[in-house]
Amino acid sequence: MPAKKKPAAKKAKAAAPKIKTLPAPKLDAKAAVRELSTVRDFIRYAVSKFQRADLFYGHGTFSPFDEAVFAVLEGLRLPIEQLEPYYDAKLLATEKKHLADIIEKRITTRKPLAYVLNKTYLQGHPFYVDERVIVPRSYIADLLFKDVTDNEGLPLIEDPSAVESVLDLCCGSGCLAILAANLFPFAEVDAVDLSRDALEVAKINVAASDHRDRLHLFNGDLFAPLKGKKYDFIITNPPYVDAELMEGMPHEYYHEPQMALGSGNDGLDITRRILKEAPEHLNEGGHIICEIGYGRDLLEAEYPEIEFLWLDTENSEGEVFWLSREQLV
């Protein structure tokens, strides 16, 4: 997660086109501030501008309309799930200028809107983001909050209150670790990332969460900083973009840290390391959930002895697997 929902995921020093600020089109931003009046007006205006600019969507929204609604509601600090009550609300001149600036910045810089606003949402929870970390968009967030079952229809997470220890590996902004702390009320949650910059963003989100006393951040390469610690549950959304995709992603993705996206020639280098090292860090009866993008066929061919359980979401198929420690061993 890049032509689909998101570019496969996160690390590599692949050659990438130099990011340039695009020349501003002949704008009507001043006219918009002067002549538009309501939230509805600015959503329509933003959709038109985004359509003409041929933007790419995949950082939390998937259409010009969704992008426009997010830009306007978040730009006005209104609840992003409640458009209807505000549709015909009239805006102050300062609010109109602020929205016009957001819309133009999204177009001229080609930055993901989450960077322009310094805000994104997963499962309705707000998270701070900037260009030190990729924009959160993991399918794992969807799966953690639905009744996921195995091939026999049995729940994969029988009792969240029984989970005592959780690891978020390659944690980025810390969003999955924080969501895990919400889901598992009695668990200590560790989160690891190789990027010190990403952990600075994670610190902001942890400090703003209700579970800061149970959330612990570590800097290092995968399991290295954990010194033999074991967990009931490992969550990981590692880098998984292959080399070919790294060289041909939509412009928006080159604003993100490239080390958080690419993972070798086929996108699975880091996933292989995780599969090798995870058993030593899982308790008996523990499990791992991992997102890998489009590498299912490659992974199954390489590990024929492992029976991967693939978990689908509304927007993904065969991109997230679930395994027990016993299966890995």
Secondary structure as GFF3:
##gff-version 3
##sequence-region A 1 329
A	DSSP	alpha_helix	29	35	.	.	.	ID=ss1
A	DSSP	alpha_helix	39	53	.	.	.	ID=ss2
A	DSSP	alpha_helix	64	75	.	.	.	ID=ss3
A	DSSP	three_ten_helix	84	86	.	.	.	ID=ss4
A	DSSP	alpha_helix	93	109	.	.	.	ID=ss5
A	DSSP	alpha_helix	113	117	.	.	.	ID=ss6
A	DSSP	beta_strand	120	122	.	.	.	ID=ss7
A	DSSP	beta_strand	125	127	.	.	.	ID=ss8
A	DSSP	alpha_helix	139	144	.	.	.	ID=ss9
A	DSSP	three_ten_helix	160	162	.	.	.	ID=ss10
A	DSSP	beta_strand	165	169	.	.	.	ID=ss11
A	DSSP	alpha_helix	175	183	.	.	.	ID=ss12
A	DSSP	beta_strand	188	193	.	.	.	ID=ss13
A	DSSP	alpha_helix	196	207	.	.	.	ID=ss14
A	DSSP	three_ten_helix	212	214	.	.	.	ID=ss15
A	DSSP	beta_strand	215	219	.	.	.	ID=ss16
A	DSSP	three_ten_helix	224	226	.	.	.	ID=ss17
A	DSSP	beta_strand	231	236	.	.	.	ID=ss18
A	DSSP	alpha_helix	243	246	.	.	.	ID=ss19
A	DSSP	three_ten_helix	251	255	.	.	.	ID=ss20
A	DSSP	three_ten_helix	258	260	.	.	.	ID=ss21
A	DSSP	alpha_helix	269	277	.	.	.	ID=ss22
A	DSSP	three_ten_helix	278	281	.	.	.	ID=ss23
A	DSSP	beta_strand	282	291	.	.	.	ID=ss24
A	DSSP	alpha_helix	296	302	.	.	.	ID=ss25
A	DSSP	beta_strand	309	310	.	.	.	ID=ss26
A	DSSP	beta_strand	320	324	.	.	.	ID=ss27
A	DSSP	alpha_helix	325	328	.	.	.	ID=ss28
###
